Amino acid sequence: MILNKVYLESFGCQMNAFDSEVLESLLEEDGFSITQDPSDANAIIVITCSVRENAERRAIGRLNDLSRHKGAILAVCGCMAQRLGEKLFDLVPALEIVAGPDSYSMLPSTISKAIAGEDRKILVETDSSVTYRLRKVTGSSPSRYLSITRGCENYCSYCIVPFVRGSVRSKEAGAVIEDLRILAASGAKEITLLGQNVMAYQSGDCGFVELLYRILEETDIYRIRFLTTHPRDVNEGIFKLMAENGRICPHIHLPFQSGSDRILSAMNRGYTRSEYLDIISMARELRPDIAFTTDIIVGFPGENDADFEETLDIVEKVRFDSAFTFKYSPREGTRAAELDNHVPAEVKKSRLEALNNTIQSIRKEIMTECIGSIEEILLDARVKKGENHFLKGRTPHFRNVLLGTDNGNPGDIFSVVLKELRNFTFIGEEITGR
């Protein structure tokens, strides 16, 4: 029997990174093997993102590029597949399978049939019961992702996610614990819990904070992270838990998108700038050293100079460790795509540049203040910078550290002193290993 080989690429968010592991395990369970070489594959799968127009353009370009491997079935999965459906067959003529995020369990058999000669197939039916369990863990990374919710019901006016990922559904708490134990047995020491709105988790009487307490009691995962969090879901309990237990990392990714109440209302974000700042104050009162990262959009329809200045004001008040910043791009099917009063491209560009300069300046100040401090890092990789080899790790606050030593391996935990800063990465010096 010939063993069919699959090559897989993933674009976009951490949810897609987790979904690629789910797909790999489903395919291997069905008798496929995973290859890192597309020219050696019977099937090529690309998991795509649809949040921004540029992400779709990149994915379509990559799919057409991969179509040169004539002996392989070409399949596209993920949010773009769900959004565009049959249109993708025109955009990528070599494409044979289109599968949305709720259809992955059907993909192995669909690929087998396509290899055997079956015609093009589209799988974009939604299923509100789908959460995906781990069947098998591929690789042995000390830092892993685990999806605990899927879908979103916030309907921010600019966002396509609710239309392509469906309604919120949460993995049963016992299943989360079992999946974490599987990951721990594979060598994982740090888990990032994932969801479009991860703190919206609700399984029976178990909410997100209650789930974290269970994880702390029932697993020995050394570090626990989570993303992404919507401000409407945040409550005092998460910050109290961060203050009580060092296994919950003192870092939260909390998108605010705009500092203007008028724009926040048009975005349907469900909070005001003062409510967002109240969350920051509450968090820092309970855990003063907490690190915040965020997402920000500039150039939303109708945004004027005063609105943008309010966004800069939030950045200066909160002092984020870093931020993902974007120029607004309309997504077909969202409410914002129907709005008039679009911001000119050159204005978006200049605002984004000013925003990024402010963020980077503050980031440098925050990190410079950390030089000389002692931090615990979890090593996650070996890297080469120029001619030098380093071990790379992160602090609990999600700050990168490089160690110029061979005395360690990914998964080890070291206490280090932060000696210097190079391009927003610390160079550390080992104190003790454990």
The 8 nearest C-alpha neighbors of each residue, nearest first, counted from 0:
[[1, 2, 3, 30, 31, 4, 32, 111],
 [2, 0, 3, 4, 31, 30, 41, 32],
 [3, 1, 31, 0, 4, 32, 30, 41],
 [4, 2, 31, 41, 1, 32, 5, 40],
 [3, 5, 32, 40, 41, 33, 31, 34],
 [6, 4, 42, 33, 40, 43, 34, 41],
 [5, 7, 43, 34, 37, 40, 35, 33],
 [6, 8, 44, 45, 43, 5, 9, 19],
 [9, 7, 45, 46, 44, 10, 6, 19],
 [8, 10, 46, 45, 16, 15, 47, 19],
 [11, 9, 47, 46, 48, 8, 15, 12],
 [10, 12, 48, 15, 47, 9, 13, 54],
 [11, 13, 14, 15, 16, 10, 48, 9],
 [12, 14, 16, 15, 17, 11, 144, 193],
 [15, 13, 17, 12, 16, 18, 193, 146],
 [14, 16, 18, 13, 17, 12, 19, 9],
 [17, 15, 13, 19, 14, 18, 9, 20],
 [18, 16, 14, 20, 15, 19, 144, 13],
 [17, 19, 15, 21, 20, 16, 22, 14],
 [18, 20, 22, 16, 17, 21, 15, 23],
 [21, 19, 23, 17, 18, 22, 24, 16],
 [22, 20, 18, 24, 19, 23, 25, 17],
 [23, 21, 19, 25, 20, 24, 26, 18],
 [22, 24, 20, 26, 21, 25, 27, 19],
 [23, 25, 27, 21, 135, 22, 26, 28],
 [26, 24, 22, 28, 23, 27, 21, 29],
 [25, 27, 29, 23, 31, 28, 24, 107],
 [28, 26, 31, 30, 24, 29, 25, 32],
 [27, 29, 25, 26, 30, 24, 31, 135],
 [30, 28, 26, 27, 31, 25, 107, 108],
 [31, 29, 27, 28, 26, 32, 2, 3],
 [32, 30, 27, 3, 26, 4, 29, 2],
 [31, 33, 4, 27, 5, 3, 34, 30],
 [34, 32, 5, 4, 6, 31, 35, 23],
 [33, 35, 6, 36, 5, 4, 32, 40],
 [34, 36, 6, 37, 33, 7, 39, 5],
 [35, 37, 39, 38, 34, 6, 40, 5],
 [38, 36, 40, 39, 6, 35, 43, 68],
 [37, 39, 36, 40, 68, 71, 70, 41],
 [38, 40, 37, 36, 41, 34, 4, 6],
 [41, 39, 4, 5, 37, 42, 38, 6],
 [40, 42, 71, 4, 3, 5, 72, 70],
 [43, 41, 72, 71, 5, 40, 73, 6],
 [42, 44, 6, 73, 5, 7, 72, 74],
 [45, 43, 7, 74, 75, 73, 6, 8],
 [44, 46, 8, 75, 9, 7, 76, 47],
 [47, 45, 76, 9, 77, 10, 75, 8],
 [46, 48, 77, 10, 79, 78, 76, 45],
 [47, 49, 11, 78, 79, 50, 10, 54],
 [50, 48, 79, 78, 51, 55, 54, 47],
 [49, 51, 48, 159, 158, 160, 52, 54],
 [52, 50, 54, 53, 49, 328, 55, 330],
 [51, 53, 55, 54, 56, 328, 49, 50],
 [52, 54, 56, 55, 51, 57, 58, 328],
 [53, 55, 57, 52, 51, 56, 48, 58],
 [56, 54, 58, 52, 53, 57, 49, 59],
 [55, 57, 53, 59, 58, 54, 60, 52],
 [58, 56, 60, 54, 55, 59, 61, 53],
 [57, 59, 61, 55, 60, 56, 62, 54],
 [60, 58, 62, 56, 61, 57, 55, 63],
 [61, 59, 57, 63, 58, 62, 56, 64],
 [60, 62, 64, 58, 59, 63, 65, 57],
 [63, 61, 59, 65, 64, 60, 58, 66],
 [62, 64, 66, 60, 61, 65, 91, 59],
 [63, 65, 61, 62, 66, 67, 60, 59],
 [66, 64, 62, 67, 63, 68, 61, 37],
 [67, 65, 63, 68, 64, 93, 62, 69],
 [66, 68, 65, 69, 64, 63, 70, 93],
 [69, 67, 66, 70, 38, 71, 65, 37],
 [70, 68, 67, 71, 66, 72, 93, 65],
 [69, 71, 68, 41, 72, 40, 38, 42],
 [72, 70, 41, 42, 69, 40, 68, 73],
 [71, 73, 42, 43, 41, 95, 74, 114],
 [74, 72, 43, 94, 95, 42, 71, 44],
 [75, 73, 96, 44, 97, 95, 43, 94],
 [74, 76, 45, 97, 44, 46, 80, 96],
 [77, 75, 46, 98, 80, 99, 97, 45],
 [76, 78, 47, 100, 46, 99, 80, 79],
 [77, 79, 81, 48, 49, 80, 163, 47],
 [80, 78, 49, 82, 81, 48, 47, 77],
 [79, 81, 76, 84, 78, 77, 99, 83],
 [80, 82, 99, 78, 79, 163, 84, 123],
 [83, 81, 79, 80, 84, 163, 78, 49],
 [82, 84, 86, 80, 81, 79, 87, 85],
 [83, 85, 80, 86, 81, 82, 87, 97],
 [84, 86, 87, 88, 83, 121, 97, 89],
 [87, 85, 88, 83, 84, 89, 90, 91],
 [86, 88, 90, 85, 89, 91, 84, 83],
 [87, 89, 91, 92, 86, 90, 85, 94],
 [90, 88, 87, 92, 91, 86, 85, 94],
 [89, 91, 87, 88, 92, 86, 59, 63],
 [90, 92, 88, 89, 94, 93, 87, 63],
 [93, 91, 88, 94, 89, 90, 87, 63],
 [94, 92, 91, 66, 95, 73, 88, 63],
 [93, 95, 73, 92, 91, 88, 96, 74],
 [94, 96, 119, 73, 74, 120, 93, 72],
 [97, 95, 74, 120, 119, 121, 94, 75],
 [96, 98, 121, 75, 80, 74, 122, 76],
 [99, 97, 122, 76, 123, 102, 80, 121],
 [98, 100, 81, 123, 77, 80, 76, 102],
 [101, 99, 77, 102, 103, 78, 76, 164],
 [100, 102, 99, 125, 126, 103, 129, 124],
 [103, 101, 99, 100, 104, 105, 98, 122],
 [102, 104, 106, 105, 101, 100, 22, 98],
 [103, 105, 106, 102, 25, 107, 101, 22],
 [106, 104, 103, 102, 107, 108, 109, 122],
 [105, 107, 109, 103, 108, 104, 110, 102],
 [108, 106, 110, 109, 26, 105, 111, 29],
 [107, 109, 111, 110, 106, 105, 112, 29],
 [110, 108, 106, 112, 111, 107, 113, 105],
 [109, 111, 113, 107, 112, 108, 106, 114],
 [112, 110, 108, 114, 109, 113, 107, 115],
 [111, 113, 115, 109, 110, 117, 114, 108],
 [114, 112, 117, 110, 116, 115, 111, 109],
 [113, 115, 111, 116, 112, 110, 72, 117],
 [116, 114, 112, 113, 117, 111, 110, 118],
 [115, 117, 113, 114, 112, 118, 111, 119],
 [118, 116, 113, 112, 115, 119, 114, 120],
 [119, 117, 120, 116, 113, 95, 112, 96],
 [118, 120, 95, 96, 117, 121, 113, 94],
 [121, 119, 96, 118, 95, 97, 122, 109],
 [120, 122, 97, 96, 98, 123, 119, 84],
 [123, 121, 98, 97, 124, 102, 99, 120],
 [124, 122, 99, 81, 98, 121, 125, 102],
 [123, 125, 122, 126, 101, 102, 99, 81],
 [126, 124, 101, 123, 127, 165, 102, 99],
 [127, 125, 128, 129, 101, 124, 165, 102],
 [126, 128, 129, 166, 125, 168, 165, 167],
 [127, 129, 126, 130, 168, 101, 169, 125],
 [130, 128, 127, 126, 131, 101, 168, 149],
 [129, 131, 170, 149, 128, 132, 169, 148],
 [132, 130, 129, 133, 21, 170, 146, 18],
 [133, 131, 134, 130, 178, 174, 21, 170],
 [132, 134, 135, 178, 21, 131, 136, 24],
 [135, 133, 132, 24, 136, 25, 21, 28],
 [134, 136, 24, 133, 137, 181, 28, 21],
 [137, 135, 138, 24, 182, 134, 133, 185],
 [136, 138, 135, 139, 20, 24, 23, 185],
 [139, 137, 140, 136, 185, 186, 20, 141],
 [138, 140, 185, 186, 141, 137, 187, 136],
 [139, 141, 142, 138, 187, 143, 186, 379],
 [140, 142, 187, 410, 188, 186, 379, 189],
 [143, 141, 189, 140, 187, 190, 188, 379],
 [144, 142, 190, 191, 187, 189, 141, 140],
 [145, 143, 191, 190, 17, 192, 146, 193],
 [144, 146, 192, 193, 191, 147, 17, 143],
 [145, 147, 193, 192, 148, 194, 144, 14],
 [148, 146, 170, 193, 169, 194, 192, 145],
 [149, 147, 169, 194, 168, 146, 170, 200],
 [150, 148, 168, 167, 194, 195, 130, 169],
 [149, 151, 167, 164, 166, 165, 195, 161],
 [150, 152, 167, 161, 166, 153, 195, 165],
 [151, 153, 154, 166, 161, 167, 150, 165],
 [152, 154, 155, 151, 161, 268, 267, 269],
 [155, 153, 152, 156, 161, 158, 267, 151],
 [154, 156, 267, 158, 266, 157, 153, 268],
 [155, 157, 266, 334, 335, 158, 267, 333],
 [158, 156, 335, 155, 333, 266, 334, 330],
 [159, 157, 155, 160, 156, 333, 154, 50],
 [158, 160, 162, 161, 50, 333, 330, 163],
 [159, 161, 163, 162, 164, 158, 151, 50],
 [162, 160, 151, 165, 164, 163, 159, 152],
 [163, 161, 160, 159, 165, 164, 82, 332],
 [162, 164, 160, 78, 81, 161, 165, 82],
 [165, 163, 150, 161, 160, 162, 100, 166],
 [166, 164, 150, 161, 163, 162, 151, 167],
 [165, 167, 150, 151, 152, 168, 127, 161],
 [168, 166, 150, 151, 149, 152, 165, 148],
 [167, 169, 149, 148, 166, 150, 127, 170],
 [170, 168, 148, 200, 147, 202, 201, 171],
 [169, 171, 147, 130, 148, 172, 175, 174],
 [170, 172, 174, 202, 173, 169, 175, 203],
 [173, 171, 175, 174, 170, 202, 176, 210],
 [172, 174, 176, 175, 171, 177, 170, 178],
 [173, 175, 177, 171, 172, 176, 178, 170],
 [176, 174, 172, 178, 173, 177, 179, 171],
 [175, 177, 179, 173, 174, 178, 180, 172],
 [178, 176, 174, 180, 179, 175, 173, 181],
 [179, 177, 181, 175, 180, 176, 133, 174],
 [180, 178, 182, 176, 181, 177, 183, 175],
 [179, 181, 183, 177, 182, 178, 184, 176],
 [182, 180, 178, 184, 179, 183, 177, 185],
 [181, 183, 179, 185, 180, 184, 187, 178],
 [182, 184, 187, 180, 186, 185, 181, 179],
 [183, 185, 181, 182, 186, 180, 187, 179],
 [186, 184, 182, 183, 139, 187, 181, 136],
 [185, 187, 183, 184, 141, 139, 188, 182],
 [188, 186, 141, 183, 182, 142, 189, 185],
 [189, 187, 221, 141, 220, 142, 222, 183],
 [188, 190, 222, 142, 187, 223, 221, 141],
 [191, 189, 143, 223, 144, 142, 224, 192],
 [190, 192, 224, 144, 225, 223, 145, 193],
 [193, 191, 225, 145, 146, 144, 224, 190],
 [194, 192, 146, 226, 145, 197, 147, 225],
 [193, 195, 197, 148, 196, 149, 146, 147],
 [194, 196, 197, 227, 151, 150, 149, 193],
 [197, 195, 194, 228, 199, 227, 198, 229],
 [196, 198, 194, 199, 228, 227, 193, 200],
 [197, 199, 200, 207, 196, 232, 228, 233],
 [198, 200, 197, 196, 232, 201, 207, 206],
 [201, 199, 207, 198, 206, 169, 197, 148],
 [202, 200, 206, 205, 169, 203, 199, 207],
 [203, 201, 205, 171, 169, 204, 172, 206],
 [202, 204, 205, 201, 206, 171, 172, 169],
 [205, 203, 202, 206, 201, 209, 172, 210],
 [204, 206, 202, 203, 209, 201, 210, 207],
 [207, 205, 201, 209, 200, 208, 210, 204],
 [206, 208, 210, 200, 198, 209, 211, 201],
 [207, 209, 211, 210, 206, 237, 212, 236],
 [210, 208, 212, 206, 211, 207, 205, 213],
 [211, 209, 207, 213, 208, 212, 206, 205],
 [210, 212, 214, 208, 213, 209, 215, 207],
 [211, 213, 215, 209, 210, 214, 216, 208],
 [214, 212, 216, 210, 211, 215, 217, 209],
 [213, 215, 211, 217, 212, 216, 218, 210],
 [216, 214, 212, 213, 217, 218, 211, 219],
 [217, 215, 213, 214, 218, 212, 219, 211],
 [216, 218, 214, 213, 215, 219, 176, 212],
 [219, 217, 214, 220, 215, 216, 180, 176],
 [218, 220, 221, 215, 217, 183, 216, 214],
 [221, 219, 188, 218, 222, 189, 183, 223],
 [220, 222, 188, 246, 219, 189, 223, 190],
 [223, 221, 189, 246, 220, 247, 188, 190],
 [222, 224, 247, 190, 189, 246, 191, 248],
 [225, 223, 191, 248, 190, 192, 247, 222],
 [224, 226, 192, 191, 193, 227, 223, 197],
 [227, 225, 193, 228, 197, 252, 194, 192],
 [226, 228, 196, 197, 195, 252, 194, 225],
 [229, 227, 196, 253, 226, 197, 198, 252],
 [228, 230, 231, 232, 196, 253, 254, 227],
 [231, 229, 233, 232, 228, 253, 275, 270],
 [232, 230, 229, 233, 269, 270, 268, 234],
 [233, 231, 230, 229, 198, 199, 234, 228],
 [234, 232, 230, 231, 198, 229, 235, 228],
 [235, 233, 236, 237, 232, 238, 278, 231],
 [234, 236, 238, 237, 239, 233, 281, 282],
 [235, 237, 239, 234, 238, 240, 208, 233],
 [238, 236, 240, 239, 235, 208, 234, 241],
 [239, 237, 241, 240, 236, 235, 282, 285],
 [238, 240, 242, 236, 241, 237, 243, 285],
 [239, 241, 243, 237, 238, 242, 244, 236],
 [242, 240, 238, 247, 239, 243, 244, 249],
 [241, 243, 239, 240, 286, 244, 238, 285],
 [244, 242, 240, 241, 239, 245, 238, 247],
 [243, 245, 246, 241, 242, 240, 247, 248],
 [244, 246, 247, 248, 241, 243, 242, 249],
 [245, 247, 222, 244, 221, 248, 223, 215],
 [248, 246, 223, 245, 241, 244, 222, 224],
 [247, 249, 395, 250, 224, 246, 223, 245],
 [250, 248, 289, 396, 241, 290, 395, 247],
 [251, 249, 290, 396, 289, 248, 291, 397],
 [250, 252, 291, 253, 292, 290, 249, 226],
 [251, 253, 292, 293, 291, 227, 226, 228],
 [252, 254, 293, 228, 251, 292, 229, 255],
 [255, 253, 293, 294, 256, 252, 295, 229],
 [254, 256, 257, 294, 295, 253, 293, 258],
 [257, 255, 295, 296, 294, 254, 258, 263],
 [258, 256, 310, 259, 255, 263, 295, 296],
 [257, 310, 259, 309, 272, 313, 260, 306],
 [258, 260, 306, 262, 261, 257, 309, 263],
 [261, 259, 263, 271, 262, 264, 272, 258],
 [260, 262, 264, 259, 263, 265, 306, 302],
 [261, 263, 265, 259, 264, 260, 266, 257],
 [264, 262, 260, 266, 265, 261, 268, 259],
 [263, 265, 267, 261, 262, 266, 260, 268],
 [266, 264, 262, 267, 263, 261, 156, 268],
 [265, 267, 156, 263, 264, 268, 155, 262],
 [268, 266, 264, 155, 265, 269, 156, 263],
 [267, 269, 266, 263, 155, 270, 264, 153],
 [268, 270, 267, 231, 264, 271, 263, 266],
 [271, 269, 268, 274, 231, 272, 275, 263],
 [272, 270, 274, 273, 260, 275, 263, 269],
 [271, 273, 275, 274, 258, 260, 276, 259],
 [274, 272, 276, 275, 271, 277, 270, 278],
 [275, 273, 277, 271, 276, 272, 270, 278],
 [274, 276, 272, 278, 273, 277, 271, 279],
 [275, 277, 279, 273, 278, 274, 272, 280],
 [276, 278, 274, 280, 275, 279, 273, 281],
 [279, 277, 281, 275, 276, 280, 282, 274],
 [278, 280, 276, 282, 277, 281, 283, 275],
 [281, 279, 277, 283, 282, 278, 284, 276],
 [282, 280, 278, 284, 279, 283, 277, 285],
 [283, 281, 279, 285, 280, 284, 238, 286],
 [284, 282, 287, 286, 280, 285, 281, 279],
 [283, 285, 281, 282, 287, 286, 280, 279],
 [284, 286, 282, 283, 238, 239, 287, 242],
 [285, 287, 283, 242, 288, 289, 284, 282],
 [288, 286, 283, 289, 284, 285, 282, 290],
 [287, 289, 286, 290, 283, 249, 396, 250],
 [290, 288, 249, 250, 286, 287, 283, 291],
 [291, 289, 250, 396, 320, 249, 288, 251],
 [292, 290, 319, 251, 320, 250, 252, 289],
 [291, 293, 252, 321, 319, 322, 320, 253],
 [292, 294, 254, 322, 253, 252, 323, 255],
 [295, 293, 254, 323, 322, 256, 324, 255],
 [294, 296, 256, 324, 257, 255, 325, 323],
 [297, 295, 325, 256, 326, 327, 324, 257],
 [298, 296, 326, 299, 327, 347, 325, 351],
 [297, 299, 347, 327, 342, 302, 326, 300],
 [298, 300, 327, 302, 297, 301, 296, 342],
 [301, 299, 341, 340, 302, 342, 298, 338],
 [300, 302, 340, 341, 303, 299, 342, 339],
 [303, 301, 299, 300, 306, 298, 262, 307],
 [304, 302, 306, 305, 301, 307, 342, 298],
 [303, 305, 307, 306, 308, 302, 309, 350],
 [304, 306, 308, 307, 303, 309, 302, 259],
 [307, 305, 259, 309, 303, 304, 308, 302],
 [306, 308, 310, 304, 309, 305, 303, 311],
 [309, 307, 311, 305, 310, 306, 312, 304],
 [310, 308, 258, 312, 306, 307, 311, 259],
 [258, 309, 311, 307, 313, 312, 308, 257],
 [312, 310, 308, 314, 309, 313, 315, 307],
 [311, 313, 309, 315, 310, 314, 316, 308],
 [314, 312, 316, 310, 315, 311, 258, 317],
 [315, 313, 311, 312, 317, 316, 318, 310],
 [314, 316, 312, 318, 313, 317, 311, 361],
 [315, 317, 313, 314, 318, 312, 276, 311],
 [316, 318, 314, 315, 319, 313, 279, 276],
 [319, 317, 315, 314, 316, 361, 320, 362],
 [320, 318, 291, 321, 292, 317, 314, 362],
 [319, 321, 362, 292, 291, 290, 318, 365],
 [322, 320, 292, 319, 362, 358, 293, 323],
 [323, 321, 293, 292, 294, 324, 319, 295],
 [322, 324, 294, 293, 295, 325, 321, 292],
 [325, 323, 295, 294, 296, 322, 326, 351],
 [326, 324, 296, 327, 297, 295, 323, 351],
 [325, 327, 297, 296, 298, 347, 328, 351],
 [328, 326, 299, 298, 296, 297, 325, 329],
 [327, 329, 326, 330, 51, 52, 299, 157],
 [330, 328, 336, 331, 327, 335, 157, 52],
 [331, 329, 333, 336, 332, 328, 159, 157],
 [330, 332, 333, 336, 329, 159, 334, 337],
 [331, 333, 330, 334, 336, 159, 162, 337],
 [332, 334, 335, 336, 331, 157, 156, 330],
 [335, 333, 156, 336, 337, 157, 332, 338],
 [334, 336, 157, 156, 338, 337, 333, 329],
 [335, 337, 329, 334, 333, 338, 330, 331],
 [336, 338, 335, 334, 339, 333, 332, 329],
 [339, 337, 335, 336, 300, 340, 334, 341],
 [338, 340, 341, 300, 337, 301, 336, 335],
 [341, 339, 301, 300, 342, 338, 302, 343],
 [342, 340, 300, 339, 301, 343, 299, 338],
 [341, 343, 298, 300, 344, 340, 346, 301],
 [344, 342, 346, 345, 341, 347, 298, 348],
 [343, 345, 347, 346, 348, 342, 298, 326],
 [344, 346, 348, 347, 343, 349, 342, 350],
 [347, 345, 349, 348, 343, 344, 350, 342],
 [348, 346, 298, 344, 350, 345, 349, 351],
 [347, 349, 345, 351, 346, 350, 344, 352],
 [348, 350, 352, 346, 351, 347, 353, 345],
 [351, 349, 353, 347, 352, 348, 354, 346],
 [350, 352, 354, 348, 349, 353, 347, 355],
 [351, 353, 349, 355, 350, 354, 356, 348],
 [352, 354, 350, 356, 351, 355, 349, 357],
 [355, 353, 351, 357, 352, 356, 350, 358],
 [356, 354, 358, 352, 357, 353, 359, 351],
 [355, 357, 353, 359, 354, 358, 360, 352],
 [356, 358, 360, 354, 355, 359, 361, 353],
 [359, 357, 355, 361, 360, 356, 362, 354],
 [360, 358, 362, 356, 361, 357, 355, 363],
 [359, 361, 357, 363, 362, 358, 356, 364],
 [362, 360, 364, 358, 363, 359, 365, 318],
 [361, 363, 359, 365, 320, 364, 360, 358],
 [362, 364, 366, 360, 361, 365, 367, 359],
 [363, 365, 361, 367, 362, 366, 368, 360],
 [366, 364, 362, 368, 363, 367, 361, 369],
 [365, 367, 369, 363, 368, 364, 362, 370],
 [366, 368, 364, 369, 370, 365, 363, 420],
 [367, 369, 366, 365, 370, 364, 371, 363],
 [370, 368, 366, 367, 372, 371, 365, 417],
 [371, 369, 417, 367, 372, 368, 418, 419],
 [372, 370, 417, 418, 416, 369, 373, 419],
 [373, 371, 370, 369, 416, 417, 374, 418],
 [372, 374, 416, 415, 417, 371, 414, 375],
 [375, 373, 415, 414, 416, 376, 394, 372],
 [374, 376, 414, 413, 394, 415, 412, 377],
 [377, 375, 394, 393, 413, 392, 412, 378],
 [376, 378, 412, 392, 393, 411, 410, 379],
 [379, 377, 392, 409, 410, 391, 411, 380],
 [378, 380, 409, 392, 410, 391, 141, 377],
 [381, 379, 391, 409, 390, 378, 382, 392],
 [380, 382, 390, 389, 391, 383, 388, 379],
 [383, 381, 389, 388, 390, 380, 384, 391],
 [382, 384, 388, 387, 389, 385, 386, 381],
 [385, 383, 387, 386, 388, 382, 389, 401],
 [386, 384, 387, 383, 388, 382, 389, 403],
 [385, 387, 384, 388, 383, 389, 382, 403],
 [388, 386, 384, 385, 383, 389, 403, 382],
 [387, 389, 383, 382, 384, 403, 386, 390],
 [390, 388, 403, 402, 382, 401, 381, 383],
 [389, 391, 381, 402, 401, 380, 382, 403],
 [392, 390, 401, 380, 378, 400, 381, 379],
 [391, 393, 378, 377, 379, 400, 376, 399],
 [394, 392, 399, 376, 398, 397, 400, 377],
 [393, 395, 376, 396, 397, 398, 375, 374],
 [394, 396, 248, 397, 249, 393, 376, 375],
 [395, 397, 250, 394, 249, 398, 290, 248],
 [398, 396, 394, 395, 393, 399, 250, 290],
 [399, 397, 393, 394, 396, 400, 424, 395],
 [398, 400, 393, 424, 392, 425, 397, 394],
 [401, 399, 425, 392, 426, 393, 424, 391],
 [400, 402, 391, 426, 390, 389, 427, 425],
 [403, 401, 390, 427, 389, 404, 426, 428],
 [404, 402, 389, 390, 401, 388, 405, 428],
 [405, 403, 406, 402, 389, 390, 407, 388],
 [404, 406, 407, 403, 390, 389, 408, 388],
 [407, 405, 404, 408, 432, 390, 403, 429],
 [408, 406, 405, 411, 409, 404, 390, 378],
 [407, 409, 411, 410, 378, 406, 390, 380],
 [410, 408, 379, 378, 380, 411, 141, 407],
 [409, 411, 141, 378, 379, 408, 377, 412],
 [412, 410, 378, 409, 408, 377, 407, 413],
 [411, 413, 377, 376, 433, 378, 432, 410],
 [414, 412, 432, 376, 375, 415, 431, 433],
 [413, 415, 375, 431, 430, 374, 429, 376],
 [416, 414, 429, 430, 428, 374, 373, 427],
 [415, 417, 373, 428, 427, 372, 418, 371],
 [416, 418, 427, 370, 371, 372, 419, 426],
 [419, 417, 427, 426, 371, 370, 416, 428],
 [418, 420, 426, 425, 417, 370, 421, 427],
 [419, 421, 425, 424, 426, 423, 422, 367],
 [422, 420, 424, 423, 425, 419, 426, 401],
 [421, 423, 424, 420, 425, 363, 419, 426],
 [424, 422, 421, 420, 425, 363, 366, 399],
 [425, 423, 421, 399, 422, 420, 400, 426],
 [426, 424, 420, 400, 419, 427, 401, 417],
 [425, 427, 401, 419, 400, 418, 417, 420],
 [428, 426, 417, 402, 418, 416, 415, 401],
 [427, 429, 415, 416, 402, 430, 417, 418],
 [428, 430, 415, 431, 414, 427, 416, 413],
 [429, 431, 415, 414, 428, 416, 432, 413],
 [432, 430, 414, 429, 413, 433, 415, 412],
 [433, 431, 413, 414, 412, 430, 429, 411],
 [432, 412, 413, 431, 411, 414, 407, 430]]
